[in-house]
C-alpha cells in the first residue's frame, strides 16, 4: 500500500472517525457541520491516500472496512492529545493550576530578589508546586530539555535561538564598602582605589577567564587585589563590615546591613555601570499560557522593585 501521509490533512482523520462512528455520510455531515458533498470529497481523498475501499455502501448508510476502523482508532489516539493541549490553552486557570513549576535564577539575583520572586509566584500560582533554584552550569540544557520552565538572568548571558528572552529591569552598579571608608569617603578615582581589596561573588553560570571588571583593572594597568570569592552574601557582608574590602555591586547589598554604604565608581564605560536583567523561556512555549503567566508575573514583580539610593 502506497501512502502520502506527509500531505494528509488532519481534518480528514476527524472525518474518517465520525463516518466510522455514525455509519452514515449524511449524519456525519450534520455532526461535523459541513455539507454531504464535502464528506464525499473527504472520503475520496482518504481513498487516494490509503489506496483502499474504506467504506462499502449499504441501503441505509456505509459499512467501514477493517482498515477504516483501525485508522479511526489510530486517529482518536493521535487527535486526543492535540485536543487536550488546545483545551489546556483555553481553560488555563492560574488559581487552579496544581502542577510543578521550576524557575532558575542567576545566583546573585536569587540572593537579592529571591524572596520577592517567591512571594510573587506563590500569589500568581497559589496551588502550584514551586521550585526556585539558582542557575547552574547544566541549567541551560535543562531548560532546553523542558526541565526548567522559566529563567531570570543578566541580559549579557548568551542564549541560543531556541530561547526567548525579554528585558525585565535595569540595576545600577556602585562600590559597596563599610560606612566612613577611609579611602572611598575621600575619593574613588583609579589611582586612589586600585589597590583596595576586592570581594567577588562566584557566578557558576559564567565561564570567563576574567570578568568585565577584572579586565577593566588590567586595561588600566592594575592587578585586581581579590581577597575573597564566595557564593555567600552573609560572608561578603561580614568581610566588608570588618575590613577595608570593597565590592562592585548594586545598592541592594546595603539592605543586608546598616553598616554598609554606596560609593561612586571611578571613570569606566557606561555599559559597566548598569546591568540589564532578562526573563526567558523556550521559544516553542511562547504561546503557552503557563509561561506567559510566569513572564507577566516576573515583569510585574520587577516593575514594583525600587532600587535603594546610591547616595
N, C-alpha and C positions, 0 to 999 in steps of 0.2 A: 504493500500500500504506500503510495507516494503522497506525502502531505506537504502543505506550505504553511506551517504554523507561524512563521515569522510575520505573515500577512493576516493572521486571524484576528478578527475584531472580537473583543471580549463580550460585546453585547450579543454576539451570535451564540455564545455559550449560555448566556442567560435565556435567550430564546429557545435553544435546544432543551434546556432544563424544564421550562414551562410547558413546552409541547409534549415532552415525555410525561410530565405530571398530569396534564389535562386530557391527553389523547385526542385533542380536537383543536384544529387550527383557528376556528372562529372564537372558541373560548379563550385560547392563548392570546389572540389579538386583543380581545376585550380586557384580559387581565393585564397585559403589557401596555395598554393604551395606544395601540398602533392599528393600522389597517390590516385586513386579511391579506391584501396584496403584499404588504411589507413582510408578513410572516412567510408567505410563499417564496419571496425573493431571498429571505434569510435562509430558509431551508435549502434552496438551490445553491447558495454559496457554501453552506455546510457540506453538501454533497460533493461540490468541487474540491473542497479542502480534504475531506476524508475519503473521497472516492468510493462510496458505498451507498447502497439504498438504505438510508437511515430510518425511513418510515414507509409503511405499507398502508395504502388507502383502504379503508373499510367503509361500510354503508353509513355509519354514523360517526366517523372520525378517522383516526390513524392509529396504527399499531407500531410502536417503536421496535427496532431490531435490537439484538443483544448489544451491538456496538453502540447504538444510540443510548441505551440505558446505562452502559458503563461510562460513556462520555458525560452523561448528565450527572452521574455520581462524582466523577472527577471534577466537573465544573463547579459543583456545590462545594467540594473540598477546597478548590482554588479560590472561589469568589468570596466565601465566607470570611476569611481573614482580611480581605480587602474591605468588605463591608464593615467589619469590626473596627478597622482603622479609621474609616470615614466617620463611623458613629462616635468613636472616641474624640475625634476632632470637633464634632458638632456638639457633643454632650459634656465636654470637659468642664468640671466644676472644681476650682481650686480648694474650696472648703470641704469637699468630699473626697478629694484625691488622697489615697492611702498607700501609694507606692513609695519606693525608695528614691531619694534624690541625693546625688553626690555632687558637691561643689568643691573645687580645688582652688585655693587662693595662694598667691605668692607669699612666702613666709613672713616678710616684714609687713605686708599689707594685712595678713591674717592677724599678726600681733597687734596691729594698730586698729583695725576695723572689725576684727572677728566677732566681738560681742554684739556690735550693732548689726552686722550682717546676719548673725544667727537670729536675733530678735525679729528682724525684717522677714526672714524666711519662715520663722515659726508663725508669724502673723499671716503671711501670704498663703502658707500651706499648712494649716493647723493640724491636719491628720496625717501628714507625710512622715516617713522615717528619714531623718536628715543625717547626712554625713558631710561634715565641714572639715576638710583636710588641707594640709599645706601642699603646694605644688612641688613635686619631686622630679628626679631625672626621668622616671618612666611615665610621668603623668601625661605627656603629650601622646604617647602611644595609647594610653588608657582612654583618652578622650576620643581618639580615632577609632578605638575598638568599642565605643559606646559604653564604657565603664564609668565615665565621668560625664555628667550632664551639662556642667557649666564651669567656666574658669574665670578668675579675676587675676590680672597680671599687669605688669608695666607694658605700655604700648610698644616700647622698644624691643620687647621679646619677639624674636622671629617666629612666625606661624606659617604652616603650609596652606595652600589654597583651599584645602578641604575644610578649613575652619573660618567661620565668620566672626569678626571682631568689631566692636563698636566702642567708641570713646565714652567713658563714664565720668571722669573727673581729672582735674589737674592738682598736683601737690607741689607747693613751693618749698625750696630747699634752703637751709641755712647751716651755720655752725651751731651745734648744741654743746654747751660746756657748763661747768658749775657757775653759780652766780658770783659776780665780782671776780671773774677770772683775771689773773694778773697781767696777761698779755692781751687777750681779746677785748677786755674792757677799755684798753688804750688804742689798739689798732688791729686790723685784720688784713693788712697788706701782706703780700707773699714773703717779703724779707723778714717780717716780724713773726710769722706763724709757721713757716715751712718746717721748722724743727720740732714742733709740738707733737706729742704722742697721739697717734690716731687709733680710733676704735672702728672695727668693721663688723657688720653682721654677715654671717655666711649666707650665700644665695646658692643653694644646691641646684637650682634650675638653670643657672647660667654658668657656662664653662669658658670664662675669659682668662687669659694669662694675666691681664691687668684689667681692673675695672676702669671706667672712664676717668675717675678722679685720680687713680694711680697714674694713668697715662698723662694726665694734666701736670701732676707733680714732676714727672720725668721730663716732659717737654720744657718745663721751667728750669730744668737743671737740678732738681731736688730729688732726693730719695725719700719716699714716704716712710715715716717712722711709726710703723704699725706695731702696737704693743699688745693688742687684744683682738682676737677674732672669735666670734661666738654666735650661736643661734639665739642666746637668751637675752631678752630685754632687761630683766632684773639685774643680771650680771653687768650689762652695759651701764645701767643707771648707777649701780654701786661704784663702778670704776670711775665714772665721770664725777660723782659726788666727792670722791676721796682722792682725787689727783688733778693734775692739770691737763689730763687727756681730753681730746675733743672728738666729736663725731660729726661728719657731714650727714645731715638728716633733715627731717621736717620738724616743724614746731610741735607736731603731735607727741614727740618724745618727751617734751616738757610736762605733759599731763601726768607722767608717772611719778614726778617728784617736784615739790615746791623749791627744791634747791638747784634746779636746772634753769638755764636761761638760753635765749637765742642771741646769736651774734651775726653780723653781716658776713657774707662770703667775700673773699678777695676778688679781684677782677678775673672773670672767666667767661667762656662762651655762654650765651643766653640759654642754649638748649640744655645746659647742665644745671641751670637754676630752677627749672621746673620739670617735673616728670608727669607724663600722662598715664592714666590708668584706664585699662580697657576690660570689657567683659566679652566672652566669646563662647561659641559652641559650634557643633558641626553644621556646615552649610546645608547638608541634607535634612537638618531638623529646623530650618528657618521658619517653616510653616507650621511646626508642631506647637500646639497651644501650651504645653508644659514649658518648653524652652522660651517661648515668647513671654510667658508669665514670669519665669525666672529673670529674664532680662529686664522686664519692666520693673520688677521688684528691686533689682540691683540699681537700676537707674534712679528710681525714686529714692532709695536709701542714700546714694551718693549725692543726689541733689539737695538733701537735707543736711549734709555734713558741712560744718563750718570750721575751717582750719584756725587753730589758735593764732593769735597775733605773734609776729616775729619781732616785735619791738619791745 
